Amino acid sequence: MPKLRKQRRLGQLPAGFKWRDGRPRWEPSPTRRRQGWKGCDLRGPFGTWLAKGPAIDKAEAICAAVRLWEAGEPVPAVWLAIAPKGAAAARGGRLGPRAITTLLEAYFASDKFQRLAEKTQADYRSKLKRLFETIAGDPAKAETVKALDIDVLLPPAFGEEGDFELERAYELLRESAGHHMANGVLATTSAWLGWCVKKKRVFAANPAELVERERPDGRIVVYEWPELVALVRHFDGHGLASIADAIILGVDLSWSQQDLLSLTRAQVSQDLHVKHRRIKTGVAGNPPLLAVGRQRVEAIFARWRDKTVQPLNLIVCELTGQPWAADTFRHHFAQGRAEVAKQLPAVADKQFRDLRDTTITYCYEAGLTVPQICSRSLHSPSRAQVVIEEHYGAIGQAMTDAAAEKLDAHFKAMGYTFDVAGEG
């Protein structure tokens, strides 16, 4: 058992504490230094000098770690960098249940995280790694930050010195990597901390939701119909009909490249409904194909009818006879787009993912409700509302005029009219 901690008398400073005119430091005694303990500046977890009170508290925590080491107890991982060599192996150096690393590992092992698509899991891991590298200010120090208690991510209390580190990291990422990366990292952080609040009860509320984020203008890009026709004709005419297949089905279903390339023949029913669960979000649906999609799927089946070996996937690369690899598909799509752009320059900056914007725009112009759009695009209702709000400004006059025509027709059908002209 460790020795009982002695109470510090009023005015007595912990052993090894040095103030140095506002640059506090903990220095081990000669005996401790011979044992392998190293001195360290008493800074906050993110590099700023601590005020005197917090600096004294930190020095006391180091002294407590020394006493634990003497008693053969585990040294808290946050102090392993200044502890004698081999302290972690000899005495355990276990992280506590509230350490950031502990909670990250628990989240990655959770059912919620494991249900995410493999690609999404990798993206979440990457963004959380980016967060702690940004907080630390040096990728090599990220693990030191992750060994800290989760409370370091909370905003300072009223009147308390220090930064709100999540907000500071967001601002640094926005400046260095742009709005989209900063918002993506913060959204992923919010998902993790939301799980910590709900499942581990570490906080009363999610601190990531307190960060005031700037929402950039949505990147809304819509293909003109002649551009889509030109792309389909190009790929059909250059031996890559499968890319044309993906374009047409993208317009029909408004799904991502990942979802389209993963489709199997078994997912297409005899009445040409496509049963699918989105890879990224898990939202499921069974929308019927439109006329353009039905015609193309029938052409796909006809293309393979006389083949001895039938493919499993609906969209198959002609170059390999296998499902398309995502990067290879993007490469060939970009090559074909560059050729079409020689005649239609506006195509040059448009991407395959912009088919999703295009189809949602067509849906909205056609007067589909948000639930009807969701039934085809397989957005979640909450996400769909955000997307629709982003698209609203991009749809423009055509939608405004169509809305007026529909409402005018409704008034007429219901007999709504004002019989008396206004006076004045």
C-alpha positions in Angstrom: 0.0 0.0 0.0 1.3 3.5 -0.7 2.1 5.7 2.2 -0.6 8.1 3.3 -0.2 11.5 1.7 1.0 14.1 4.2 -1.1 17.2 4.4 0.8 20.3 3.2 0.8 23.1 5.8 -0.5 26.4 4.7 2.2 28.2 2.7 4.4 25.1 2.3 5.2 24.3 -1.3 5.6 20.8 -2.7 9.0 19.3 -2.9 10.8 20.3 -6.2 8.5 23.2 -7.0 10.2 26.2 -8.6 8.3 29.4 -9.5 11.0 31.2 -11.5 9.1 34.5 -12.1 6.0 32.9 -13.6 7.8 30.0 -15.4 7.1 27.2 -12.9 9.1 24.0 -13.0 9.4 20.8 -11.0 13.0 19.7 -10.2 13.7 16.4 -8.6 16.2 16.2 -5.7 19.6 14.8 -6.4 18.4 11.5 -5.0 15.4 11.4 -7.2 17.5 12.4 -10.2 19.9 9.5 -9.5 16.8 7.2 -9.5 16.0 8.4 -12.9 13.4 11.1 -12.4 13.6 14.1 -14.7 12.6 17.7 -14.2 9.8 19.3 -16.3 8.3 22.7 -16.9 4.9 23.1 -15.3 2.8 24.0 -18.3 -0.8 23.2 -19.3 -1.4 20.2 -21.5 -1.2 22.5 -24.5 2.0 24.4 -23.8 1.0 27.5 -21.8 2.6 28.3 -18.5 0.4 27.4 -15.6 -0.8 30.0 -13.0 0.7 29.5 -9.6 -2.2 27.6 -8.1 -2.5 25.0 -10.9 1.3 24.8 -11.1 1.5 23.9 -7.4 -1.3 21.3 -7.9 0.6 19.8 -10.8 3.8 19.6 -8.7 1.9 17.9 -6.0 0.6 15.4 -8.5 4.2 14.6 -9.6 5.2 14.1 -6.0 2.3 11.8 -5.5 3.5 9.8 -8.6 6.9 9.6 -7.0 5.4 8.1 -3.8 3.5 5.6 -5.8 6.7 4.6 -7.6 8.4 4.1 -4.3 5.6 1.9 -3.0 5.7 -0.2 -6.2 2.4 1.0 -7.3 1.5 1.9 -11.0 2.8 5.3 -12.1 0.1 7.3 -13.9 0.9 7.2 -17.6 0.9 11.0 -17.8 4.2 11.0 -15.8 6.0 8.2 -17.5 8.0 10.6 -19.6 9.7 11.9 -16.5 9.7 8.7 -14.5 12.7 6.4 -14.2 13.5 4.2 -17.3 11.4 1.0 -17.3 8.8 2.4 -14.9 5.9 1.5 -17.2 7.1 -2.1 -17.6 8.1 -2.6 -14.0 5.2 -0.9 -12.3 2.4 -1.1 -14.9 1.8 2.5 -15.8 -1.9 1.9 -16.3 -4.2 4.5 -17.7 -7.3 5.4 -15.7 -10.9 4.8 -16.9 -11.2 8.6 -17.7 -8.1 8.8 -19.8 -8.7 10.0 -23.3 -6.9 6.9 -24.7 -9.1 4.6 -22.6 -12.3 6.2 -23.8 -11.1 6.3 -27.4 -10.3 2.5 -27.3 -13.7 1.8 -25.7 -15.5 3.8 -28.5 -13.6 2.0 -31.3 -14.6 -1.3 -29.7 -18.3 -0.3 -29.3 -21.1 -1.7 -31.3 -21.9 1.8 -32.5 -18.5 2.2 -34.0 -18.3 -1.3 -35.4 -21.5 -0.9 -37.2 -20.0 1.9 -39.3 -18.6 1.0 -42.8 -14.9 0.1 -42.8 -14.1 3.2 -44.8 -16.0 5.4 -42.3 -14.2 3.8 -39.4 -10.9 4.6 -41.0 -12.0 8.2 -41.6 -13.1 8.6 -38.0 -9.8 7.3 -36.7 -7.9 9.6 -39.0 -9.9 12.7 -37.9 -9.6 11.9 -34.2 -5.9 11.4 -34.7 -5.8 14.8 -36.4 -7.6 16.4 -33.5 -5.0 15.3 -30.9 -2.1 16.1 -33.1 -3.5 19.6 -33.5 -4.2 20.0 -29.7 -0.6 18.8 -28.9 0.9 21.1 -31.5 3.3 18.3 -32.5 2.3 14.8 -33.8 5.0 13.3 -31.6 3.3 14.6 -28.5 -0.2 13.5 -29.3 0.1 10.3 -27.2 1.0 12.5 -24.2 -2.2 14.5 -24.6 -4.3 11.3 -25.1 -2.9 10.0 -21.7 -4.6 12.9 -20.0 -8.0 12.9 -18.2 -10.9 13.6 -20.5 -11.7 16.7 -18.5 -9.0 18.6 -20.3 -11.4 18.8 -23.2 -13.9 20.8 -21.2 -14.2 24.6 -21.5 -12.7 26.5 -18.6 -15.1 27.5 -15.8 -16.2 31.1 -15.4 -13.3 33.2 -14.3 -10.8 30.3 -14.8 -7.7 30.8 -16.9 -6.9 28.7 -19.9 -8.3 27.9 -23.4 -11.2 25.8 -24.5 -9.0 23.4 -26.3 -11.6 21.9 -28.6 -12.4 25.4 -29.8 -8.8 26.3 -30.2 -8.1 23.1 -32.2 -11.1 23.9 -34.4 -9.8 27.4 -35.2 -6.3 26.1 -35.9 -7.7 23.4 -38.3 -9.9 26.0 -40.0 -6.9 28.2 -40.6 -4.5 25.4 -41.7 -6.7 22.9 -43.4 -9.9 24.8 -44.3 -13.5 24.8 -43.1 -14.5 21.4 -44.4 -11.6 19.6 -42.6 -12.2 21.6 -39.4 -15.9 20.8 -39.5 -15.3 17.2 -40.3 -12.9 16.7 -37.4 -15.3 18.5 -35.0 -18.3 16.4 -36.2 -16.3 13.2 -35.6 -15.2 14.5 -32.2 -18.8 15.2 -31.4 -19.8 11.7 -32.3 -17.2 10.2 -30.0 -17.9 12.6 -27.1 -21.6 12.1 -27.6 -21.0 8.4 -27.1 -18.9 9.1 -24.0 -21.7 11.2 -22.5 -24.4 8.6 -23.3 -22.6 5.4 -22.5 -19.9 6.4 -20.0 -21.5 9.4 -18.3 -18.2 11.2 -18.3 -19.9 14.7 -18.8 -23.3 16.1 -18.3 -23.3 17.4 -21.9 -21.2 17.1 -25.0 -18.5 19.8 -25.0 -18.0 19.6 -28.8 -21.5 21.0 -29.2 -20.4 24.2 -27.4 -17.8 25.0 -30.2 -19.2 27.8 -32.4 -18.5 26.5 -35.9 -18.6 28.4 -39.2 -20.6 26.7 -41.8 -19.2 27.3 -45.3 -21.4 27.7 -48.3 -22.5 24.3 -49.5 -20.7 23.0 -52.6 -23.8 22.6 -54.8 -22.9 21.6 -58.4 -25.6 20.5 -60.9 -24.9 18.9 -64.3 -26.8 20.2 -67.2 -28.6 17.5 -69.1 -26.6 17.8 -72.3 -23.4 17.3 -70.2 -24.7 14.1 -68.8 -25.7 12.9 -72.3 -22.2 13.8 -73.6 -20.5 11.9 -70.8 -22.7 8.7 -71.3 -22.0 8.8 -75.1 -18.3 9.2 -74.5 -17.9 6.2 -72.2 -20.3 4.1 -74.3 -18.2 4.9 -77.3 -14.8 4.2 -75.7 -15.4 0.7 -74.3 -16.3 1.8 -70.8 -20.0 1.3 -70.8 -19.9 0.4 -67.1 -18.9 4.0 -66.2 -21.9 5.2 -68.3 -24.0 2.7 -66.3 -22.9 4.3 -63.1 -23.6 7.8 -64.4 -27.2 6.8 -65.4 -27.9 5.0 -62.1 -26.3 7.9 -60.2 -28.8 10.2 -61.9 -31.7 7.8 -61.2 -30.9 7.0 -57.6 -28.8 9.9 -56.4 -26.4 7.5 -54.6 -22.7 7.8 -54.0 -20.1 6.2 -56.1 -19.3 3.8 -53.3 -22.9 2.6 -53.0 -23.4 2.3 -56.8 -20.2 0.3 -57.3 -21.1 -2.1 -54.5 -24.5 -3.0 -56.0 -25.0 -6.7 -56.8 -27.4 -8.2 -59.3 -29.3 -9.9 -56.4 -30.3 -6.4 -55.1 -32.3 -5.7 -58.3 -35.7 -7.4 -58.1 -37.6 -8.6 -61.1 -39.9 -5.6 -61.0 -36.7 -3.4 -61.0 -36.7 -2.2 -57.5 -33.2 -1.8 -55.9 -33.0 -2.9 -52.3 -30.0 -1.4 -50.6 -28.6 -0.2 -47.3 -26.2 2.8 -47.6 -22.7 1.8 -46.7 -21.8 5.0 -44.9 -25.0 5.6 -42.8 -26.8 2.3 -42.8 -30.1 3.9 -44.1 -32.1 1.3 -46.1 -34.6 1.5 -48.8 -36.1 -0.2 -51.8 -36.8 2.5 -54.5 -38.0 1.6 -57.9 -35.9 2.5 -60.9 -37.0 5.3 -63.1 -37.5 4.7 -66.9 -33.9 5.8 -67.6 -32.5 3.4 -65.0 -34.8 0.5 -66.0 -33.7 0.8 -69.6 -30.0 0.8 -68.6 -30.3 -2.1 -66.2 -32.0 -4.2 -68.9 -29.1 -3.2 -71.2 -26.6 -4.4 -68.6 -28.3 -7.8 -68.2 -28.4 -8.1 -72.0 -24.7 -7.3 -72.3 -23.9 -10.3 -70.1 -26.6 -12.7 -71.3 -24.3 -14.8 -73.5 -21.4 -14.9 -71.1 -20.5 -18.2 -69.5 -19.6 -16.6 -66.2 -22.0 -14.1 -64.8 -20.7 -11.4 -62.5 -21.9 -10.9 -59.0 -21.9 -7.1 -59.2 -24.1 -5.0 -61.3 -21.4 -2.6 -62.5 -18.3 -4.5 -63.6 -15.0 -3.0 -65.0 -14.5 -4.1 -68.6 -10.7 -3.9 -68.2 -10.5 -6.5 -65.5 -13.9 -8.3 -65.4 -14.0 -7.5 -61.7 -15.8 -4.9 -59.7 -14.3 -1.4 -60.0 -11.7 -0.3 -57.5 -12.7 3.2 -56.3 -9.5 4.9 -57.3 -9.4 3.3 -60.7 -13.0 4.3 -61.4 -12.2 7.9 -60.4 -9.1 7.9 -62.6 -11.0 6.7 -65.7 -13.9 9.0 -65.0 -11.6 12.0 -64.8 -9.9 11.0 -68.1 -13.3 10.8 -69.9 -14.5 14.0 -68.3 -11.4 15.8 -69.6 -12.2 14.7 -73.2 -15.8 15.8 -72.9 -14.7 19.1 -71.5 -12.9 20.0 -74.8 -16.4 20.5 -76.2 -18.3 21.4 -73.0 -15.8 23.3 -70.8 -18.2 23.5 -67.8 -17.8 19.8 -67.2 -14.1 20.1 -66.4 -14.6 20.9 -62.7 -17.5 18.6 -62.1 -17.1 15.3 -60.2 -19.0 12.1 -60.1 -20.3 12.9 -56.6 -22.0 15.9 -58.1 -24.5 13.6 -59.6 -26.0 13.4 -56.1 -26.6 17.2 -56.1 -28.0 17.0 -59.6 -30.6 14.4 -58.8 -31.7 16.0 -55.6 -32.1 19.2 -57.5 -34.3 17.5 -60.1 -36.3 15.9 -57.3 -36.9 19.2 -55.7 -37.8 20.9 -58.9 -40.3 18.1 -59.6 -42.1 18.9 -56.4 -41.1 15.8 -54.4 -41.4 16.2 -50.6 -38.5 15.7 -48.3 -39.7 12.2 -47.3 -40.1 11.3 -51.0 -36.6 12.5 -51.8 -35.3 10.5 -48.8 -37.0 7.4 -50.1 -34.8 7.6 -53.2 -31.5 9.2 -52.0 -31.5 7.1 -48.7 -30.6 10.1 -46.6 -31.6 10.1 -43.0 -34.5 12.6 -42.4 -32.2 14.9 -40.3 -29.5 14.9 -42.9 -31.9 15.3 -45.7 -33.3 18.5 -44.2 -29.7 19.9 -44.1 -29.1 18.9 -47.7 -32.4 20.4 -48.9 -31.6 23.7 -47.1 -28.3 23.8 -48.9 -29.9 23.0 -52.2 -32.7 25.6 -51.8 -30.5 28.5 -52.7 -29.1 26.6 -55.7 -32.4 25.7 -57.3 -33.3 29.2 -58.0 -36.2 30.7 -60.1 -37.5 27.5 -61.6 -38.5 26.2 -58.2 -39.9 29.5 -57.2 -42.1 29.7 -60.3 -43.2 26.1 -60.0 -44.2 26.6 -56.3 -46.3 29.6 -57.2 -48.0 27.7 -60.1 -48.8 24.7 -57.7 -50.2 27.0 -55.0 -52.2 29.1 -57.5 -53.7 25.9 -58.9 -54.5 24.7 -55.4 -56.3 28.0 -54.6 -58.3 27.7 -57.8 -59.3 24.1 -57.2 -60.4 24.9 -53.7 -62.3 28.0 -54.7 -60.3 30.3 -52.7 -60.9 33.9 -53.9 -61.5 37.4 -52.6 -64.7 38.8 -54.0 -64.3 42.3 -52.8 -61.5 44.5 -54.2 -59.5 46.4 -51.7 -60.2 50.1 -51.3 -57.9 52.9 -50.2 
